[in-house]
Amino acid sequence: MSIEKAYNIWANQYDTNENRTRDLDKKCTIETLSNFDFKHVLELGCGTGKNTEWLLNKADRIIGLDFSQEMLNKAQEKISDKRVQFKKADLTKNWEVENNFADLITSSLTLEHIEHLDHIFSQANRKLKKNGLFFISELHSFKQYAGSKARYETENGTEELEVYVHNISDYIINAKNNGFQLIELKEWFDNNAENEIPRLISFVFKK
Ligand SMILES: C[S@@+](CC[C@H](N)C(=O)[O-])C[C@H]1O[C@@H](n2cnc3c(N)ncnc32)[C@H](O)[C@@H]1O
């Protein structure tokens, strides 16, 4: 099943099913981005708007991109704020957003579905203002090596989505090749158990 179709089906239960990755991402996003100021945000793979709601505490304008219409419908049901625009878009194509629009780009739990990170960093560079920030929160590659991937339960069993493994160095090399500098890297553990495999990794890059 295509990734887009799988999310169209997942949308109905994405916000409510048990999902430690989703919940830890929310904590990671809030804890990390509380330390930065931003006004114009471009959210990649905004999904049901889980993080959009919190970003609105600080932002004047948010554009959320996602290729799943059903995920976007959920986001639109929850958030009807003039400052937010949700747009259906495939991130593997050119992003139809004004260049230099954002002072913050965020991407949570989305890049595991994108094969070529170079394209993402290249587009992010165009859409970010000088000194703008690119925040990424992803399933940690150590978890990916151990077989974890985006999945959900259906009446017919587990639906596993198509994913790509990105090593930590893949993020850093692709970022550097596209004019970004790493300013923060953190690993996030279930129940703060730092002797276990971290669930998430987060980066803050600066253009
Ligand atoms: C795990 S969800 C994360 C949603 C949200 N960021 C969150 O943290 O709850 C991943 C999202 O990425 C979107 N996505 C995956 N590949 C995409 C692509 N190529 N273009 C646009 N959206 C994509 C999916 O539709 C889905 O909404």
Ligand as a Chemical Component Dictionary entry (heavy atoms), coordinates in Angstrom:
data_LIG
# 
_chem_comp.id                   LIG 
_chem_comp.type                 NON-POLYMER 
_chem_comp.pdbx_formal_charge   0 
_chem_comp.three_letter_code    LIG 
# 
loop_
_chem_comp_atom.comp_id 
_chem_comp_atom.atom_id 
_chem_comp_atom.alt_atom_id 
_chem_comp_atom.type_symbol 
_chem_comp_atom.charge 
_chem_comp_atom.model_Cartn_x 
_chem_comp_atom.model_Cartn_y 
_chem_comp_atom.model_Cartn_z 
_chem_comp_atom.pdbx_ordinal 
LIG C1  C1  C 0  3.814 9.882  11.506 1  
LIG S1  S1  S 1  2.916 11.155 10.695 2  
LIG C2  C2  C 0  3.472 12.571 11.630 3  
LIG C3  C3  C 0  2.459 13.663 11.662 4  
LIG C4  C4  C 0  2.829 14.843 12.563 5  
LIG N1  N1  N 0  4.048 15.484 12.123 6  
LIG C5  C5  C 0  2.974 14.353 13.969 7  
LIG O1  O1  O 0  4.088 14.428 14.518 8  
LIG O2  O2  O -1 1.988 13.880 14.548 9  
LIG C6  C6  C 0  3.814 11.383 9.160  10 
LIG C7  C7  C 0  3.108 12.340 8.209  11 
LIG O3  O3  O 0  3.971 12.559 7.084  12 
LIG C8  C8  C 0  3.165 12.608 5.918  13 
LIG N2  N2  N 0  4.018 12.286 4.770  14 
LIG C9  C9  C 0  4.785 11.183 4.585  15 
LIG N3  N3  N 0  5.431 11.260 3.403  16 
LIG C10 C10 C 0  5.059 12.430 2.832  17 
LIG C11 C11 C 0  5.360 13.072 1.595  18 
LIG N4  N4  N 0  6.179 12.527 0.684  19 
LIG N5  N5  N 0  4.798 14.273 1.339  20 
LIG C12 C12 C 0  3.933 14.848 2.223  21 
LIG N6  N6  N 0  3.604 14.283 3.403  22 
LIG C13 C13 C 0  4.161 13.091 3.703  23 
LIG C14 C14 C 0  2.072 11.588 6.182  24 
LIG O4  O4  O 0  0.942 11.791 5.363  25 
LIG C15 C15 C 0  1.795 11.802 7.671  26 
LIG O5  O5  O 0  0.776 12.728 7.886  27 
# 
loop_
_chem_comp_bond.comp_id 
_chem_comp_bond.atom_id_1 
_chem_comp_bond.atom_id_2 
_chem_comp_bond.value_order 
_chem_comp_bond.pdbx_ordinal 
LIG C1  S1  SING 1  
LIG S1  C2  SING 2  
LIG S1  C6  SING 3  
LIG C2  C3  SING 4  
LIG C3  C4  SING 5  
LIG C4  N1  SING 6  
LIG C4  C5  SING 7  
LIG C5  O1  DOUB 8  
LIG C5  O2  SING 9  
LIG C6  C7  SING 10 
LIG C7  O3  SING 11 
LIG C7  C15 SING 12 
LIG O3  C8  SING 13 
LIG C8  N2  SING 14 
LIG C8  C14 SING 15 
LIG N2  C9  SING 16 
LIG N2  C13 SING 17 
LIG C9  N3  DOUB 18 
LIG N3  C10 SING 19 
LIG C10 C11 SING 20 
LIG C10 C13 DOUB 21 
LIG C11 N4  SING 22 
LIG C11 N5  DOUB 23 
LIG N5  C12 SING 24 
LIG C12 N6  DOUB 25 
LIG N6  C13 SING 26 
LIG C14 O4  SING 27 
LIG C14 C15 SING 28 
LIG C15 O5  SING 29 
# 
